[in-house]
Amino acid sequence: MAHKKQSWSEFSGGKKTMMVVASIVQVSLTVAGYRDLARRSADEVEGSKLAWGVAMLANWVGPIAYFAKGRKGLGLNA
């Protein structure tokens, strides 16, 4: 069964609100990750800073992975 794409004007108010909130959270998480990465020296980061910078482009997964595993002594790997 084919699913018809909806335009923005066809979404309900609640769905629009959820999409805007999710987008704001995602962008904020990515910006926070890049700011943190930029302020750390290479020896405070697990692996390559360049690799983490590229990984953070992957929607939610990249920034969450960086905060969980990319920072020495501060993530889940501490």
Biopython code that builds the backbone (N, CA, C, O; Angstrom):
import numpy as np
from Bio.PDB.StructureBuilder import StructureBuilder

atoms = [
    (1, "MET", "N", (0.830, -1.176, 0.000)),
    (1, "MET", "CA", (0.000, 0.000, 0.000)),
    (1, "MET", "C", (0.875, 1.240, 0.000)),
    (1, "MET", "O", (1.695, 1.424, 0.899)),
    (2, "ALA", "N", (0.709, 2.080, -0.988)),
    (2, "ALA", "CA", (1.514, 3.297, -1.108)),
    (2, "ALA", "C", (1.031, 4.347, -0.109)),
    (2, "ALA", "O", (-0.166, 4.497, 0.136)),
    (3, "HIS", "N", (1.992, 5.063, 0.455)),
    (3, "HIS", "CA", (1.684, 6.116, 1.417)),
    (3, "HIS", "C", (1.866, 7.466, 0.740)),
    (3, "HIS", "O", (2.949, 7.761, 0.235)),
    (4, "LYS", "N", (0.830, 8.282, 0.724)),
    (4, "LYS", "CA", (0.888, 9.596, 0.089)),
    (4, "LYS", "C", (1.689, 10.550, 0.969)),
    (4, "LYS", "O", (1.441, 10.655, 2.171)),
    (5, "LYS", "N", (2.647, 11.241, 0.365)),
    (5, "LYS", "CA", (3.410, 12.247, 1.096)),
    (5, "LYS", "C", (2.502, 13.405, 1.452)),
    (5, "LYS", "O", (1.698, 13.856, 0.636)),
    (6, "GLN", "N", (2.637, 13.880, 2.673)),
    (6, "GLN", "CA", (1.853, 15.028, 3.102)),
    (6, "GLN", "C", (2.696, 16.286, 3.017)),
    (6, "GLN", "O", (3.905, 16.253, 3.251)),
    (7, "SER", "N", (2.065, 17.373, 2.688)),
    (7, "SER", "CA", (2.762, 18.660, 2.730)),
    (7, "SER", "C", (2.617, 19.232, 4.138)),
    (7, "SER", "O", (1.780, 18.771, 4.913)),
    (8, "TRP", "N", (3.416, 20.216, 4.463)),
    (8, "TRP", "CA", (3.406, 20.830, 5.786)),
    (8, "TRP", "C", (1.998, 21.302, 6.167)),
    (8, "TRP", "O", (1.577, 21.138, 7.313)),
    (9, "SER", "N", (1.284, 21.879, 5.224)),
    (9, "SER", "CA", (-0.052, 22.412, 5.514)),
    (9, "SER", "C", (-1.068, 21.315, 5.841)),
    (9, "SER", "O", (-2.116, 21.603, 6.418)),
    (10, "GLU", "N", (-0.778, 20.089, 5.489)),
    (10, "GLU", "CA", (-1.679, 18.977, 5.769)),
    (10, "GLU", "C", (-1.466, 18.349, 7.154)),
    (10, "GLU", "O", (-2.304, 17.573, 7.615)),
    (11, "PHE", "N", (-0.374, 18.672, 7.804)),
    (11, "PHE", "CA", (-0.104, 18.127, 9.132)),
    (11, "PHE", "C", (-1.007, 18.787, 10.167)),
    (11, "PHE", "O", (-1.384, 19.950, 10.021)),
    (12, "SER", "N", (-1.348, 18.043, 11.209)),
    (12, "SER", "CA", (-2.124, 18.607, 12.315)),
    (12, "SER", "C", (-1.218, 19.534, 13.126)),
    (12, "SER", "O", (0.007, 19.485, 13.010)),
    (13, "GLY", "N", (-1.834, 20.365, 13.935)),
    (13, "GLY", "CA", (-1.058, 21.280, 14.785)),
    (13, "GLY", "C", (-0.122, 20.550, 15.721)),
    (13, "GLY", "O", (1.012, 20.978, 15.933)),
    (14, "GLY", "N", (-0.597, 19.439, 16.287)),
    (14, "GLY", "CA", (0.244, 18.663, 17.200)),
    (14, "GLY", "C", (1.440, 18.052, 16.507)),
    (14, "GLY", "O", (2.541, 18.030, 17.057)),
    (15, "LYS", "N", (1.227, 17.551, 15.291)),
    (15, "LYS", "CA", (2.324, 16.941, 14.544)),
    (15, "LYS", "C", (3.353, 18.004, 14.149)),
    (15, "LYS", "O", (4.557, 17.754, 14.204)),
    (16, "LYS", "N", (2.888, 19.168, 13.759)),
    (16, "LYS", "CA", (3.807, 20.267, 13.429)),
    (16, "LYS", "C", (4.644, 20.648, 14.643)),
    (16, "LYS", "O", (5.854, 20.848, 14.539)),
    (17, "THR", "N", (3.982, 20.746, 15.800)),
    (17, "THR", "CA", (4.689, 21.106, 17.030)),
    (17, "THR", "C", (5.758, 20.072, 17.365)),
    (17, "THR", "O", (6.886, 20.430, 17.704)),
    (18, "MET", "N", (5.409, 18.796, 17.272)),
    (18, "MET", "CA", (6.378, 17.735, 17.570)),
    (18, "MET", "C", (7.568, 17.771, 16.616)),
    (18, "MET", "O", (8.709, 17.562, 17.028)),
    (19, "MET", "N", (7.297, 18.036, 15.348)),
    (19, "MET", "CA", (8.386, 18.093, 14.365)),
    (19, "MET", "C", (9.307, 19.271, 14.637)),
    (19, "MET", "O", (10.526, 19.146, 14.516)),
    (20, "VAL", "N", (8.737, 20.416, 15.005)),
    (20, "VAL", "CA", (9.556, 21.596, 15.311)),
    (20, "VAL", "C", (10.391, 21.350, 16.563)),
    (20, "VAL", "O", (11.579, 21.673, 16.589)),
    (21, "VAL", "N", (9.782, 20.785, 17.596)),
    (21, "VAL", "CA", (10.503, 20.506, 18.841)),
    (21, "VAL", "C", (11.626, 19.500, 18.590)),
    (21, "VAL", "O", (12.745, 19.700, 19.063)),
    (22, "ALA", "N", (11.348, 18.431, 17.859)),
    (22, "ALA", "CA", (12.374, 17.432, 17.550)),
    (22, "ALA", "C", (13.518, 18.051, 16.759)),
    (22, "ALA", "O", (14.683, 17.726, 16.992)),
    (23, "SER", "N", (13.197, 18.932, 15.835)),
    (23, "SER", "CA", (14.233, 19.596, 15.040)),
    (23, "SER", "C", (15.102, 20.496, 15.905)),
    (23, "SER", "O", (16.324, 20.514, 15.754)),
    (24, "ILE", "N", (14.480, 21.240, 16.806)),
    (24, "ILE", "CA", (15.231, 22.129, 17.702)),
    (24, "ILE", "C", (16.157, 21.321, 18.600)),
    (24, "ILE", "O", (17.310, 21.700, 18.805)),
    (25, "VAL", "N", (15.659, 20.208, 19.137)),
    (25, "VAL", "CA", (16.484, 19.354, 19.997)),
    (25, "VAL", "C", (17.657, 18.785, 19.202)),
    (25, "VAL", "O", (18.789, 18.777, 19.688)),
    (26, "GLN", "N", (17.398, 18.318, 18.001)),
    (26, "GLN", "CA", (18.453, 17.735, 17.180)),
    (26, "GLN", "C", (19.528, 18.766, 16.840)),
    (26, "GLN", "O", (20.718, 18.480, 16.971)),
    (27, "VAL", "N", (19.132, 19.940, 16.412)),
    (27, "VAL", "CA", (20.103, 20.985, 16.063)),
    (27, "VAL", "C", (20.874, 21.416, 17.307)),
    (27, "VAL", "O", (22.088, 21.610, 17.244)),
    (28, "SER", "N", (20.185, 21.568, 18.432)),
    (28, "SER", "CA", (20.854, 21.974, 19.671)),
    (28, "SER", "C", (21.880, 20.943, 20.120)),
    (28, "SER", "O", (22.977, 21.299, 20.551)),
    (29, "LEU", "N", (21.527, 19.677, 20.019)),
    (29, "LEU", "CA", (22.445, 18.597, 20.392)),
    (29, "LEU", "C", (23.678, 18.603, 19.492)),
    (29, "LEU", "O", (24.799, 18.415, 19.964)),
    (30, "THR", "N", (23.468, 18.817, 18.208)),
    (30, "THR", "CA", (24.590, 18.853, 17.264)),
    (30, "THR", "C", (25.486, 20.059, 17.535)),
    (30, "THR", "O", (26.710, 19.928, 17.548)),
    (31, "VAL", "N", (24.897, 21.220, 17.750)),
    (31, "VAL", "CA", (25.679, 22.431, 18.042)),
    (31, "VAL", "C", (26.467, 22.248, 19.331)),
    (31, "VAL", "O", (27.644, 22.605, 19.392)),
    (32, "ALA", "N", (25.834, 21.697, 20.358)),
    (32, "ALA", "CA", (26.534, 21.459, 21.626)),
    (32, "ALA", "C", (27.699, 20.490, 21.427)),
    (32, "ALA", "O", (28.771, 20.677, 22.004)),
    (33, "GLY", "N", (27.492, 19.468, 20.622)),
    (33, "GLY", "CA", (28.566, 18.512, 20.349)),
    (33, "GLY", "C", (29.743, 19.162, 19.638)),
    (33, "GLY", "O", (30.896, 18.935, 20.004)),
    (34, "TYR", "N", (29.453, 19.973, 18.621)),
    (34, "TYR", "CA", (30.531, 20.653, 17.898)),
    (34, "TYR", "C", (31.256, 21.653, 18.791)),
    (34, "TYR", "O", (32.481, 21.763, 18.724)),
    (35, "ARG", "N", (30.526, 22.376, 19.617)),
    (35, "ARG", "CA", (31.173, 23.333, 20.525)),
    (35, "ARG", "C", (32.089, 22.600, 21.507)),
    (35, "ARG", "O", (33.213, 23.034, 21.761)),
    (36, "ASP", "N", (31.600, 21.488, 22.055)),
    (36, "ASP", "CA", (32.405, 20.714, 22.993)),
    (36, "ASP", "C", (33.647, 20.160, 22.299)),
    (36, "ASP", "O", (34.750, 20.228, 22.841)),
    (37, "LEU", "N", (33.463, 19.619, 21.110)),
    (37, "LEU", "CA", (34.585, 19.054, 20.357)),
    (37, "LEU", "C", (35.626, 20.124, 20.039)),
    (37, "LEU", "O", (36.826, 19.870, 20.139)),
    (38, "ALA", "N", (35.179, 21.305, 19.661)),
    (38, "ALA", "CA", (36.102, 22.392, 19.317)),
    (38, "ALA", "C", (36.906, 22.859, 20.523)),
    (38, "ALA", "O", (38.054, 23.279, 20.374)),
    (39, "ARG", "N", (36.330, 22.792, 21.698)),
    (39, "ARG", "CA", (36.999, 23.285, 22.915)),
    (39, "ARG", "C", (37.947, 22.265, 23.531)),
    (39, "ARG", "O", (38.753, 22.617, 24.392)),
    (40, "ARG", "N", (37.864, 21.016, 23.108)),
    (40, "ARG", "CA", (38.720, 19.973, 23.676)),
    (40, "ARG", "C", (40.000, 19.816, 22.869)),
    (40, "ARG", "O", (40.013, 19.993, 21.651)),
    (41, "SER", "N", (41.061, 19.483, 23.566)),
    (41, "SER", "CA", (42.299, 19.143, 22.871)),
    (41, "SER", "C", (42.160, 17.725, 22.334)),
    (41, "SER", "O", (41.303, 16.961, 22.777)),
    (42, "ALA", "N", (43.011, 17.388, 21.378)),
    (42, "ALA", "CA", (42.944, 16.060, 20.758)),
    (42, "ALA", "C", (43.138, 14.939, 21.773)),
    (42, "ALA", "O", (42.563, 13.863, 21.611)),
    (43, "ASP", "N", (43.937, 15.165, 22.818)),
    (43, "ASP", "CA", (44.163, 14.110, 23.805)),
    (43, "ASP", "C", (42.981, 13.926, 24.764)),
    (43, "ASP", "O", (42.976, 12.979, 25.550)),
    (44, "GLU", "N", (41.994, 14.804, 24.714)),
    (44, "GLU", "CA", (40.792, 14.664, 25.532)),
    (44, "GLU", "C", (39.641, 13.989, 24.771)),
    (44, "GLU", "O", (38.528, 13.871, 25.283)),
    (45, "VAL", "N", (39.931, 13.553, 23.543)),
    (45, "VAL", "CA", (38.907, 12.955, 22.691)),
    (45, "VAL", "C", (39.331, 11.534, 22.331)),
    (45, "VAL", "O", (40.484, 11.292, 21.971)),
    (46, "GLU", "N", (38.392, 10.602, 22.431)),
    (46, "GLU", "CA", (38.642, 9.222, 22.007)),
    (46, "GLU", "C", (38.632, 9.172, 20.486)),
    (46, "GLU", "O", (37.584, 9.376, 19.873)),
    (47, "GLY", "N", (39.755, 8.911, 19.879)),
    (47, "GLY", "CA", (39.830, 8.851, 18.424)),
    (47, "GLY", "C", (40.098, 10.216, 17.816)),
    (47, "GLY", "O", (40.550, 11.138, 18.494)),
    (48, "SER", "N", (39.815, 10.326, 16.548)),
    (48, "SER", "CA", (40.102, 11.526, 15.772)),
    (48, "SER", "C", (39.004, 12.578, 15.923)),
    (48, "SER", "O", (37.816, 12.265, 15.835)),
    (49, "LYS", "N", (39.414, 13.830, 16.150)),
    (49, "LYS", "CA", (38.437, 14.917, 16.215)),
    (49, "LYS", "C", (37.727, 15.070, 14.869)),
    (49, "LYS", "O", (36.530, 15.353, 14.830)),
    (50, "LEU", "N", (38.448, 14.889, 13.784)),
    (50, "LEU", "CA", (37.852, 14.990, 12.456)),
    (50, "LEU", "C", (36.780, 13.912, 12.270)),
    (50, "LEU", "O", (35.699, 14.190, 11.752)),
    (51, "ALA", "N", (37.082, 12.694, 12.690)),
    (51, "ALA", "CA", (36.113, 11.603, 12.557)),
    (51, "ALA", "C", (34.853, 11.888, 13.379)),
    (51, "ALA", "O", (33.743, 11.631, 12.915)),
    (52, "TRP", "N", (35.015, 12.414, 14.588)),
    (52, "TRP", "CA", (33.847, 12.750, 15.399)),
    (52, "TRP", "C", (33.064, 13.902, 14.774)),
    (52, "TRP", "O", (31.835, 13.921, 14.835)),
    (53, "GLY", "N", (33.759, 14.847, 14.183)),
    (53, "GLY", "CA", (33.069, 15.939, 13.501)),
    (53, "GLY", "C", (32.197, 15.430, 12.367)),
    (53, "GLY", "O", (31.067, 15.887, 12.196)),
    (54, "VAL", "N", (32.709, 14.499, 11.602)),
    (54, "VAL", "CA", (31.935, 13.907, 10.506)),
    (54, "VAL", "C", (30.789, 13.062, 11.072)),
    (54, "VAL", "O", (29.670, 13.108, 10.560)),
    (55, "ALA", "N", (31.066, 12.296, 12.122)),
    (55, "ALA", "CA", (30.045, 11.428, 12.715)),
    (55, "ALA", "C", (28.864, 12.233, 13.255)),
    (55, "ALA", "O", (27.728, 11.760, 13.227)),
    (56, "MET", "N", (29.123, 13.434, 13.742)),
    (56, "MET", "CA", (28.042, 14.243, 14.305)),
    (56, "MET", "C", (27.066, 14.755, 13.252)),
    (56, "MET", "O", (26.029, 15.323, 13.594)),
    (57, "LEU", "N", (27.384, 14.562, 11.992)),
    (57, "LEU", "CA", (26.454, 14.921, 10.928)),
    (57, "LEU", "C", (25.322, 13.903, 10.804)),
    (57, "LEU", "O", (24.342, 14.152, 10.102)),
    (58, "ALA", "N", (25.448, 12.772, 11.471)),
    (58, "ALA", "CA", (24.458, 11.692, 11.383)),
    (58, "ALA", "C", (23.329, 11.917, 12.386)),
    (58, "ALA", "O", (23.300, 11.305, 13.454)),
    (59, "ASN", "N", (22.409, 12.795, 12.032)),
    (59, "ASN", "CA", (21.209, 13.089, 12.823)),
    (59, "ASN", "C", (21.433, 12.978, 14.323)),
    (59, "ASN", "O", (22.332, 13.625, 14.860)),
    (60, "TRP", "N", (20.641, 12.181, 14.999)),
    (60, "TRP", "CA", (20.716, 12.035, 16.455)),
    (60, "TRP", "C", (21.878, 11.153, 16.871)),
    (60, "TRP", "O", (22.483, 11.375, 17.920)),
    (61, "VAL", "N", (22.189, 10.169, 16.070)),
    (61, "VAL", "CA", (23.160, 9.139, 16.444)),
    (61, "VAL", "C", (24.556, 9.716, 16.684)),
    (61, "VAL", "O", (25.204, 9.378, 17.674)),
    (62, "GLY", "N", (25.015, 10.575, 15.792)),
    (62, "GLY", "CA", (26.371, 11.117, 15.902)),
    (62, "GLY", "C", (26.620, 11.896, 17.181)),
    (62, "GLY", "O", (27.550, 11.570, 17.919)),
    (63, "PRO", "N", (25.814, 12.922, 17.469)),
    (63, "PRO", "CA", (26.054, 13.678, 18.703)),
    (63, "PRO", "C", (25.889, 12.836, 19.969)),
    (63, "PRO", "O", (26.654, 12.993, 20.921)),
    (64, "ILE", "N", (24.908, 11.956, 19.984)),
    (64, "ILE", "CA", (24.725, 11.105, 21.167)),
    (64, "ILE", "C", (25.925, 10.178, 21.348)),
    (64, "ILE", "O", (26.395, 9.981, 22.469)),
    (65, "ALA", "N", (26.417, 9.613, 20.258)),
    (65, "ALA", "CA", (27.596, 8.746, 20.333)),
    (65, "ALA", "C", (28.816, 9.535, 20.816)),
    (65, "ALA", "O", (29.609, 9.031, 21.611)),
    (66, "TYR", "N", (28.960, 10.761, 20.337)),
    (66, "TYR", "CA", (30.093, 11.588, 20.767)),
    (66, "TYR", "C", (30.031, 11.828, 22.272)),
    (66, "TYR", "O", (31.027, 11.638, 22.971)),
    (67, "PHE", "N", (28.869, 12.245, 22.775)),
    (67, "PHE", "CA", (28.765, 12.516, 24.210)),
    (67, "PHE", "C", (28.910, 11.242, 25.041)),
    (67, "PHE", "O", (29.404, 11.297, 26.167)),
    (68, "ALA", "N", (28.492, 10.109, 24.509)),
    (68, "ALA", "CA", (28.581, 8.851, 25.238)),
    (68, "ALA", "C", (29.979, 8.226, 25.179)),
    (68, "ALA", "O", (30.453, 7.678, 26.175)),
    (69, "LYS", "N", (30.638, 8.303, 24.024)),
    (69, "LYS", "CA", (31.903, 7.574, 23.829)),
    (69, "LYS", "C", (33.085, 8.424, 23.395)),
    (69, "LYS", "O", (34.224, 7.968, 23.492)),
    (70, "GLY", "N", (32.859, 9.629, 22.925)),
    (70, "GLY", "CA", (33.940, 10.393, 22.326)),
    (70, "GLY", "C", (34.780, 11.233, 23.249)),
    (70, "GLY", "O", (35.864, 11.678, 22.872)),
    (71, "ARG", "N", (34.298, 11.458, 24.453)),
    (71, "ARG", "CA", (35.026, 12.309, 25.380)),
    (71, "ARG", "C", (35.705, 11.468, 26.446)),
    (71, "ARG", "O", (35.040, 10.713, 27.155)),
    (72, "LYS", "N", (36.994, 11.586, 26.565)),
    (72, "LYS", "CA", (37.744, 10.793, 27.536)),
    (72, "LYS", "C", (37.366, 11.204, 28.965)),
    (72, "LYS", "O", (37.370, 12.386, 29.310)),
    (73, "GLY", "N", (37.046, 10.217, 29.770)),
    (73, "GLY", "CA", (36.790, 10.440, 31.180)),
    (73, "GLY", "C", (35.441, 11.059, 31.501)),
    (73, "GLY", "O", (35.129, 11.238, 32.678)),
    (74, "LEU", "N", (34.625, 11.395, 30.505)),
    (74, "LEU", "CA", (33.351, 12.050, 30.780)),
    (74, "LEU", "C", (32.160, 11.306, 30.235)),
    (74, "LEU", "O", (31.030, 11.567, 30.649)),
    (75, "GLY", "N", (32.383, 10.375, 29.307)),
    (75, "GLY", "CA", (31.265, 9.647, 28.707)),
    (75, "GLY", "C", (30.953, 8.382, 29.474)),
    (75, "GLY", "O", (31.350, 8.238, 30.630)),
    (76, "LEU", "N", (30.254, 7.479, 28.848)),
    (76, "LEU", "CA", (29.907, 6.205, 29.473)),
    (76, "LEU", "C", (31.130, 5.291, 29.622)),
    (76, "LEU", "O", (31.095, 4.310, 30.365)),
    (77, "ASN", "N", (32.204, 5.626, 28.910)),
    (77, "ASN", "CA", (33.403, 4.795, 28.960)),
    (77, "ASN", "C", (34.346, 5.193, 30.088)),
    (77, "ASN", "O", (35.462, 4.679, 30.158)),
    (78, "ALA", "N", (33.931, 6.083, 30.961)),
    (78, "ALA", "CA", (34.794, 6.568, 32.051)),
    (78, "ALA", "C", (35.005, 5.496, 33.101)),
    (78, "ALA", "O", (35.702, 5.727, 34.089)),
]
sb = StructureBuilder()
sb.init_structure("model")
sb.init_model(0)
sb.init_chain("A")
sb.init_seg("    ")
for serial, (resi, resn, name, xyz) in enumerate(atoms, 1):
    if name == "N":
        sb.init_residue(resn, " ", resi, " ")
    sb.init_atom(name, np.array(xyz, "f"), 0.0, 1.0, " ", f" {name:<3s}", serial, name[0])
structure = sb.get_structure()
